[in-house]
Amino acid sequence: MDFDFVMVLTILLFLLSLGGYVYYRRLLVLWEEREADNRSTQTKDVFAKRLKNAQKSSQNV
């Protein structure tokens, strides 16, 4: 094989792996943001239910 061909192939493989790594990190960040959003909405739902229960119990008294 020619040295130039091997060099070009190596550079292309490096760029491909670098692009895959960047894509993977971006997906990971998006996934973490989505999980954080889910946790915050679940927390809001829990507090809303507690507030409703507290209001019902205060009305029953």
N, C-alpha and C positions, 0 to 999 in steps of 0.2 A: 504494500500500500504506500501511497505517496504521503509524505509528511504533512503537506498542506491539507490534504483530505482528512487526516486524523485530527489535526488541529481544529479545523472547522467543525468536525463532528463533535469534538470535545466541548467546544464553545457552545454549540447548539444544545447539547445535553445539559450543560451547566445552566444556560438560560431557561430551558424548559423546567428543570428542577427548581430554580429560583422562582419562576412564575407559579409553579404548583405550591411552593411554600407560602408565597404571598397570598394566594387564593385561599389556602387552608387557614391561615391566620385571620383573614378577613371573615371567613365563615365562622370561625371560633368566636370572634368578637361579636358578630351579629347574634350568634346563639346565646352568648352570655347576656347581651342586652335584652333579648327576648325573655330569657329566664328571669332577669331582674324585673322586667315589666310584669310578668306573671306573678311573681312574689308580691310586688307592691299592690296589684289589684286584689290578690287574695287577702292581703292584710287589710285593705280597705273594706272588703266584704265582711271580714271577721269583725271589725270595729263597728260596721253598720249594724250587723246582727246583734252585737252586744248592746248597742245604743237602743235598738228597738226593744230588746228584752228588758232593759232597764226602764224604759218608758212604760212598757206594759206592766211591769211589776209595781211601779210607782202609782199607776192608775188603779191597780187592783187593791192597793192598800187604802 
